[in-house]
Amino acid sequence: MENIGNIGIASVAAITVICYLVGLIVKAVPNMADKYIPICCGVAGAVLGLAGLYLGLPDFPASDPVTAVAVGIVSGLAATGANQVFKQLGK
């Protein structure tokens, strides 16, 4: 069994957590529609994915900019999905 650090899960999880916090900040902004939260999380994820690639995060699961952006966007949108899961479980 592989060590979790060897497949880049830690860096992807970190991007997801940061994007979740971005979503909370966007939600707290007055006069900002909730429909913009996934867009902000996706954009933040893309930026963080590129940052992860170029900052040389250990075991980051991308080796080129396009894949890094894709990993970041998916991580950002996963933060939105995680929020909805917790919201629906609370009902």
SVG drawing of the C-alpha trace seen along z (x, -y; Angstrom):
<svg xmlns="http://www.w3.org/2000/svg" viewBox="-34 -44 44 46">
<polyline fill="none" stroke="black" stroke-width="0.4" points="0.0,0.0 1.3,-3.4 2.0,-6.1 -0.6,-8.9 2.1,-11.5 3.4,-9.6 0.3,-10.2 -0.2,-13.9 -3.3,-13.7 -2.0,-16.1 -1.4,-18.9 -4.8,-18.4 -6.6,-18.3 -4.8,-21.5 -6.1,-23.2 -9.6,-22.0 -9.5,-23.3 -8.2,-26.7 -10.9,-26.9 -13.5,-26.0 -12.4,-29.0 -12.5,-31.2 -16.1,-30.0 -17.0,-31.0 -15.4,-34.4 -17.4,-35.0 -20.6,-33.9 -19.9,-36.5 -19.5,-39.4 -22.7,-41.5 -24.6,-41.7 -22.7,-38.8 -24.9,-36.1 -24.3,-32.5 -24.1,-31.5 -20.6,-33.0 -19.2,-30.7 -18.3,-27.8 -16.7,-30.1 -14.6,-31.8 -13.6,-28.4 -12.7,-27.1 -10.6,-30.1 -8.9,-30.0 -8.2,-26.3 -6.7,-27.0 -4.4,-29.6 -3.4,-27.4 -2.8,-24.4 -0.4,-26.5 1.3,-27.7 1.6,-24.1 3.3,-23.2 5.8,-26.1 6.5,-26.2 7.5,-22.6 5.2,-21.0 6.5,-17.5 4.5,-14.8 2.2,-17.3 0.1,-15.2 0.8,-17.3 3.9,-17.8 2.6,-20.4 0.6,-23.7 -2.6,-22.4 -2.8,-19.4 -2.0,-21.6 -4.8,-24.0 -7.2,-21.0 -6.2,-19.5 -6.7,-22.9 -10.1,-23.5 -11.4,-20.0 -10.1,-20.6 -11.8,-24.0 -15.1,-22.5 -14.7,-19.7 -14.8,-22.3 -18.2,-23.5 -19.4,-19.9 -18.2,-19.2 -20.1,-22.2 -23.3,-20.9 -22.8,-17.5 -22.6,-18.9 -25.5,-21.2 -27.7,-18.4 -26.7,-16.1 -27.7,-18.8 -31.3,-18.8"/>
</svg>
